[in-house]
Amino acid sequence: MGKDKGKGKLPEHLELRRDFVTCGDRLNFNVNTITSANTFNAMGVDNSWDFAAFKDSFQIVINKMDREVMEFDMIGCDPAIANALRRILIAEVPTVAIEHVFMINNTSIIQDEVLSHRLGLVPLLVPPHLLEPKLAEEAPGEKNTVVFKLDVTCRRKPDGSLENDKVLTSQLEWLPGGSELPEETTCRFAAGQAHLFTASAADAAAASTSAAFAAAAAPPSPLGSTSGPYPRPRAVHGDILLAKLRPGQTLQLEAHATKGTGKEHAKWSPVATAWYRLQPVVALLKEVRADSEEGKVLLETCPGLFSADEATGLLRAGNARGHEMVLERLRRLLEQERFSSCVAYRKRKDHFIFTIESSGVLHPAELLAQALDILADKANNLRDKL
């Protein structure tokens, strides 16, 4: 991958082996990345990594972005870098999630442990940079803990309908002054948190909408640069069902949220998923007439991917990226030698189509910015220790 820095040039078959994965009918070939500097020394080609060449070839192209999903192309880097970014997004970008649940009264059918686990997995809209990580030996306080309470009782109304028969995340109430059970929870706030979250519920909704459009139009801001006021702490989605109650049943509890990362527990992971795939490329290995038997089958089986040149009558391969739904059909055709001898299905080793699906706690652009900062810190730390 990258430009050859030596005087020689690699034969075409070695260029393809170095730069592309070849997709067969059952197996993929040439999947390894050739990183050794002296691999092609006998041919006069220097395969060592060059920072200047990397800067010239590396690109990030954003394809789409909204409040929940971001897709971008990352071009000109090693698979190890792409995978490191993916793992950081999943496991090392911090968020805030419910860690401790103090059950006061639970007469519902759902067990305390199950309810506590469900609460822990609820994404919370709390800016993580406002809190410090809570160490095991530290007492909970306003610097490291956000406190919620849930107090719901199901009742039958005079008209026979039920009130609070469904317990939703919107019923979690933030306690700016801290725990109402300081003796049992050892959580005591000295100053409270009301000054950190001053936006009203209406302002919070408006700020959330405007921030999403602003983030889509502007580059992501570094961690901690976003200015307040911040929306009141709440669940990202208020319609998540926590439990169902019958008349007379009660749920009364206090939940303490702390800062953490996904490598400690999945509830702190800021993404629903973060994944990438390689850029697909379809190439014709020889001339194929559109009116031949092979040409007709390819045109019929993979519509849009192949087209006929009106001037020459030959088959042309289009952009595989725009026709990914038919690529598996092409792979099935490659089981036959008559097709595998004239069509190649490949994937570029240094071109990654990256997708970030946020859980809603942070905008995907902010997640990418934080992940890149963490990756840079890791690189600097390694450099300092060499």
HUGI-V943024 format. One record per pair of residues at least 12 apart in sequence whose ideal C-beta (glycine too) atoms are under 8 Angstrom apart, sorted by the first residue. I is the first residue (numbers start at 0). J is the second residue. D is the distance in whole Angstrom. If there is no record, write none. Layout:
BEGIN
I,J,D ; I,J,D
END
This chain:
BEGIN
0,17,7 ; 0,18,6 ; 0,32,8 ; 0,75,7 ; 0,77,7 ; 0,348,6 ; 0,349,4 ; 1,48,8 ; 1,49,7 ; 1,52,5 ; 1,53,7 ; 1,56,6 ; 1,75,7 ; 1,349,8 ; 2,52,5 ; 2,55,8 ; 2,56,7 ; 3,44,5 ; 3,45,7 ; 3,46,8 ; 4,44,8 ; 4,45,4 ; 4,47,7 ; 4,49,6 ; 4,52,7 ; 5,39,7 ; 5,42,8 ; 5,43,5 ; 5,44,4 ; 5,45,4 ; 6,43,5 ; 7,39,8 ; 7,42,5 ; 7,43,3 ; 7,44,5 ; 8,44,7 ; 9,39,6 ; 9,42,6 ; 9,44,6 ; 10,42,8 ; 13,39,7 ; 13,42,8 ; 15,29,8 ; 15,345,7 ; 16,29,5 ; 16,33,8 ; 17,33,5 ; 17,348,8 ; 18,347,7 ; 18,348,6 ; 18,349,7 ; 19,280,7 ; 19,345,4 ; 19,346,7 ; 19,347,6 ; 19,348,6 ; 20,277,7 ; 20,345,6 ; 20,346,4 ; 20,348,6 ; 21,343,7 ; 21,344,8 ; 21,345,6 ; 22,330,6 ; 22,333,8 ; 22,344,4 ; 22,345,7 ; 22,346,6 ; 23,330,8 ; 23,333,6 ; 23,339,8 ; 24,330,6 ; 24,331,7 ; 24,333,5 ; 24,334,4 ; 24,339,7 ; 25,334,8 ; 27,346,8 ; 32,77,6 ; 32,78,6 ; 32,79,8 ; 32,348,6 ; 33,46,7 ; 34,46,8 ; 34,48,7 ; 34,77,7 ; 36,48,8 ; 53,75,7 ; 53,76,8 ; 56,74,7 ; 56,75,4 ; 57,74,7 ; 57,75,4 ; 57,76,6 ; 58,72,7 ; 58,73,8 ; 58,74,4 ; 58,75,6 ; 59,71,6 ; 59,72,7 ; 59,73,6 ; 59,74,8 ; 60,72,4 ; 60,74,7 ; 64,214,8 ; 64,215,5 ; 64,363,6 ; 64,364,6 ; 65,211,7 ; 65,215,7 ; 66,211,4 ; 66,357,8 ; 66,359,8 ; 66,362,6 ; 66,363,8 ; 67,356,6 ; 67,357,5 ; 67,359,7 ; 67,363,7 ; 68,354,7 ; 68,355,7 ; 68,356,5 ; 68,357,7 ; 68,363,6 ; 69,354,7 ; 69,355,5 ; 69,357,8 ; 69,363,3 ; 69,364,6 ; 69,366,8 ; 69,367,7 ; 70,352,7 ; 70,353,7 ; 70,354,5 ; 70,355,8 ; 71,353,5 ; 71,367,8 ; 72,278,7 ; 72,350,7 ; 72,351,7 ; 72,352,6 ; 72,353,7 ; 73,275,8 ; 73,350,8 ; 73,351,5 ; 73,353,5 ; 74,349,7 ; 74,350,5 ; 74,351,8 ; 75,349,6 ; 75,350,8 ; 76,349,6 ; 76,351,8 ; 77,349,7 ; 78,348,7 ; 78,349,8 ; 78,351,8 ; 80,374,8 ; 81,275,6 ; 81,351,5 ; 81,353,7 ; 83,374,6 ; 83,377,8 ; 84,353,8 ; 84,370,6 ; 84,371,7 ; 84,374,6 ; 85,273,5 ; 85,274,7 ; 85,275,6 ; 85,353,8 ; 87,370,5 ; 87,373,5 ; 87,374,6 ; 88,269,7 ; 88,270,6 ; 88,273,4 ; 88,355,6 ; 88,366,6 ; 88,367,8 ; 88,370,5 ; 89,261,5 ; 89,268,6 ; 89,270,6 ; 89,272,8 ; 89,273,6 ; 90,260,6 ; 90,261,4 ; 90,262,4 ; 90,268,7 ; 91,260,5 ; 91,261,7 ; 91,262,6 ; 91,370,8 ; 91,373,5 ; 92,260,7 ; 92,261,8 ; 92,269,5 ; 92,361,8 ; 92,366,6 ; 92,369,5 ; 92,370,6 ; 92,373,7 ; 93,127,5 ; 93,132,7 ; 93,258,5 ; 93,259,7 ; 93,260,5 ; 93,267,7 ; 93,269,8 ; 94,122,8 ; 94,123,8 ; 94,127,5 ; 94,258,7 ; 94,259,7 ; 94,260,8 ; 94,267,5 ; 94,268,7 ; 94,269,5 ; 94,358,8 ; 94,360,5 ; 94,361,7 ; 95,123,5 ; 95,125,4 ; 95,126,8 ; 95,127,5 ; 95,130,6 ; 95,145,6 ; 95,256,5 ; 95,257,7 ; 95,258,5 ; 95,259,8 ; 95,267,8 ; 95,360,7 ; 96,119,6 ; 96,120,8 ; 96,121,8 ; 96,122,8 ; 96,123,6 ; 96,256,6 ; 96,257,8 ; 96,259,7 ; 96,264,8 ; 96,266,4 ; 96,267,5 ; 97,118,5 ; 97,119,5 ; 97,121,7 ; 97,123,7 ; 97,147,7 ; 97,254,5 ; 97,255,7 ; 97,256,5 ; 97,266,8 ; 98,119,7 ; 98,133,8 ; 98,255,6 ; 98,256,7 ; 98,257,5 ; 98,259,7 ; 99,139,8 ; 99,184,8 ; 99,254,7 ; 99,255,4 ; 99,257,8 ; 100,114,7 ; 100,115,4 ; 100,118,6 ; 100,119,8 ; 100,252,6 ; 100,253,7 ; 100,254,5 ; 100,255,8 ; 101,180,6 ; 101,183,6 ; 101,184,6 ; 101,252,6 ; 101,253,5 ; 101,254,8 ; 101,255,8 ; 102,114,8 ; 102,115,8 ; 102,251,8 ; 102,252,5 ; 103,180,8 ; 103,251,4 ; 103,252,6 ; 103,253,7 ; 104,249,5 ; 104,250,7 ; 104,251,4 ; 104,252,8 ; 105,249,7 ; 105,250,6 ; 105,251,7 ; 105,252,7 ; 106,247,7 ; 106,248,5 ; 106,249,5 ; 106,250,8 ; 107,166,8 ; 107,242,5 ; 107,243,7 ; 107,244,5 ; 107,248,5 ; 107,249,8 ; 107,250,6 ; 108,242,8 ; 108,243,8 ; 108,248,8 ; 109,242,5 ; 114,241,7 ; 114,242,6 ; 114,250,8 ; 114,252,8 ; 117,241,6 ; 117,242,8 ; 118,241,7 ; 118,254,6 ; 119,264,8 ; 119,266,5 ; 120,265,8 ; 120,266,5 ; 121,168,5 ; 121,171,8 ; 121,234,5 ; 121,235,8 ; 121,239,6 ; 121,241,8 ; 122,234,7 ; 122,235,4 ; 122,236,7 ; 122,358,4 ; 122,359,5 ; 122,360,5 ; 123,145,8 ; 123,232,6 ; 123,233,7 ; 123,234,6 ; 123,235,7 ; 123,256,6 ; 123,360,7 ; 124,207,8 ; 124,230,6 ; 124,232,7 ; 124,233,5 ; 124,234,7 ; 124,235,5 ; 124,359,7 ; 124,360,6 ; 125,145,6 ; 125,232,5 ; 125,256,7 ; 125,360,8 ; 126,225,7 ; 126,229,6 ; 127,258,5 ; 127,360,8 ; 127,361,8 ; 128,222,6 ; 128,223,4 ; 129,195,6 ; 129,229,7 ; 130,142,7 ; 130,143,6 ; 130,144,8 ; 130,145,7 ; 130,257,7 ; 130,258,4 ; 131,143,5 ; 131,258,7 ; 132,257,8 ; 132,258,5 ; 132,259,7 ; 133,257,5 ; 133,258,7 ; 138,185,5 ; 138,186,7 ; 138,187,7 ; 139,178,8 ; 139,184,7 ; 139,185,7 ; 139,186,4 ; 139,255,6 ; 139,257,8 ; 140,177,8 ; 140,186,7 ; 140,187,7 ; 140,188,6 ; 140,189,7 ; 141,177,6 ; 141,188,4 ; 141,189,6 ; 141,190,6 ; 141,191,6 ; 141,192,5 ; 143,257,6 ; 143,258,7 ; 144,177,8 ; 144,186,6 ; 144,255,5 ; 144,256,7 ; 144,257,6 ; 145,173,7 ; 145,192,7 ; 145,232,5 ; 145,255,7 ; 145,256,4 ; 145,257,8 ; 146,173,7 ; 146,174,4 ; 146,177,6 ; 146,178,5 ; 146,186,7 ; 146,253,7 ; 146,254,7 ; 146,255,6 ; 146,256,8 ; 147,171,5 ; 147,172,6 ; 147,173,6 ; 147,174,7 ; 147,232,7 ; 147,253,7 ; 147,254,5 ; 147,255,8 ; 147,256,7 ; 148,171,8 ; 148,172,5 ; 148,174,6 ; 148,179,7 ; 148,252,7 ; 148,253,5 ; 148,254,7 ; 149,166,7 ; 149,170,6 ; 149,171,6 ; 149,172,7 ; 149,241,8 ; 149,250,6 ; 149,251,7 ; 149,252,5 ; 149,253,8 ; 149,254,7 ; 150,172,8 ; 150,250,8 ; 150,251,5 ; 151,163,5 ; 151,166,5 ; 151,170,6 ; 151,244,7 ; 151,249,7 ; 151,250,5 ; 151,251,8 ; 152,244,8 ; 152,247,8 ; 152,248,7 ; 152,249,5 ; 152,250,8 ; 153,244,4 ; 153,245,6 ; 153,246,5 ; 153,247,7 ; 153,248,5 ; 153,249,8 ; 154,246,6 ; 154,247,8 ; 155,246,5 ; 161,246,7 ; 163,244,6 ; 164,243,6 ; 164,244,6 ; 164,245,7 ; 165,240,6 ; 165,242,8 ; 165,243,6 ; 165,244,8 ; 166,240,7 ; 166,241,5 ; 166,242,4 ; 166,243,7 ; 166,244,6 ; 166,250,6 ; 167,237,6 ; 167,238,6 ; 167,239,7 ; 167,240,6 ; 167,241,7 ; 168,233,8 ; 168,234,4 ; 168,236,7 ; 168,237,6 ; 168,238,7 ; 168,239,4 ; 168,241,6 ; 169,233,8 ; 169,234,7 ; 169,237,3 ; 169,238,7 ; 171,233,7 ; 171,234,6 ; 171,254,7 ; 173,196,8 ; 173,231,6 ; 173,232,5 ; 173,233,7 ; 174,253,8 ; 175,191,5 ; 175,192,5 ; 175,193,4 ; 175,196,7 ; 176,188,6 ; 176,191,5 ; 176,193,8 ; 177,191,7 ; 177,192,8 ; 178,253,6 ; 178,255,7 ; 179,253,7 ; 180,253,6 ; 184,253,7 ; 184,255,7 ; 186,255,6 ; 195,227,7 ; 195,229,6 ; 196,227,8 ; 196,228,7 ; 196,229,5 ; 196,230,7 ; 196,231,5 ; 196,232,6 ; 197,227,7 ; 197,228,4 ; 197,229,8 ; 198,227,8 ; 198,228,5 ; 198,229,6 ; 198,230,5 ; 198,231,7 ; 199,231,8 ; 200,230,8 ; 200,231,7 ; 202,228,8 ; 202,230,7 ; 203,230,3 ; 203,231,6 ; 203,233,8 ; 204,230,8 ; 206,230,6 ; 207,230,7 ; 210,362,7 ; 211,362,7 ; 214,362,5 ; 214,364,5 ; 214,365,7 ; 215,364,8 ; 218,364,8 ; 219,362,7 ; 219,364,4 ; 219,365,5 ; 219,367,6 ; 219,368,4 ; 220,365,7 ; 220,368,7 ; 221,368,6 ; 221,372,7 ; 222,365,8 ; 222,368,7 ; 222,369,5 ; 222,372,6 ; 232,256,8 ; 235,358,7 ; 235,359,4 ; 235,360,6 ; 236,359,7 ; 268,358,7 ; 269,357,6 ; 269,358,6 ; 269,360,5 ; 269,361,5 ; 269,366,6 ; 270,355,6 ; 270,356,6 ; 270,357,6 ; 270,358,6 ; 270,366,7 ; 271,356,4 ; 271,357,7 ; 271,358,5 ; 272,354,8 ; 272,356,5 ; 273,353,8 ; 273,354,7 ; 273,355,5 ; 273,356,7 ; 274,353,8 ; 274,354,6 ; 275,351,4 ; 275,352,6 ; 275,353,4 ; 275,354,7 ; 276,351,7 ; 276,352,5 ; 277,346,4 ; 277,347,6 ; 277,348,7 ; 277,350,7 ; 277,351,7 ; 277,352,7 ; 278,320,7 ; 278,346,6 ; 278,347,4 ; 278,350,4 ; 278,351,7 ; 278,352,6 ; 279,319,4 ; 279,320,6 ; 279,323,6 ; 279,326,6 ; 279,344,7 ; 279,345,7 ; 279,346,6 ; 280,319,6 ; 280,344,8 ; 280,345,5 ; 280,346,7 ; 280,347,6 ; 281,304,6 ; 281,316,5 ; 281,317,8 ; 281,319,4 ; 281,326,8 ; 281,329,7 ; 281,342,7 ; 281,343,7 ; 281,344,6 ; 281,345,8 ; 282,316,6 ; 282,342,7 ; 282,343,5 ; 282,345,7 ; 283,314,6 ; 283,315,8 ; 283,316,5 ; 283,341,6 ; 283,342,6 ; 283,343,8 ; 284,340,7 ; 284,341,5 ; 284,342,7 ; 284,343,6 ; 285,340,7 ; 285,341,5 ; 286,313,5 ; 286,314,8 ; 287,313,7 ; 287,314,4 ; 287,341,5 ; 287,342,8 ; 288,312,6 ; 288,313,6 ; 288,314,7 ; 289,307,3 ; 289,308,7 ; 289,312,6 ; 289,313,7 ; 289,314,5 ; 290,312,7 ; 293,337,6 ; 293,338,6 ; 293,341,6 ; 294,307,7 ; 294,314,5 ; 296,332,7 ; 296,338,8 ; 297,314,6 ; 297,329,8 ; 297,332,7 ; 297,338,7 ; 297,342,7 ; 298,314,7 ; 300,325,7 ; 300,328,5 ; 300,329,7 ; 300,332,6 ; 301,322,7 ; 301,325,4 ; 301,326,8 ; 301,328,6 ; 301,329,5 ; 301,332,8 ; 302,325,7 ; 303,317,7 ; 303,321,7 ; 303,322,5 ; 303,325,7 ; 304,316,7 ; 304,317,5 ; 304,319,7 ; 304,322,4 ; 304,325,5 ; 304,326,8 ; 304,329,7 ; 305,317,7 ; 316,342,8 ; 319,344,8 ; 320,352,8 ; 326,344,7 ; 329,342,7 ; 329,344,6 ; 330,344,6 ; 355,367,6
END
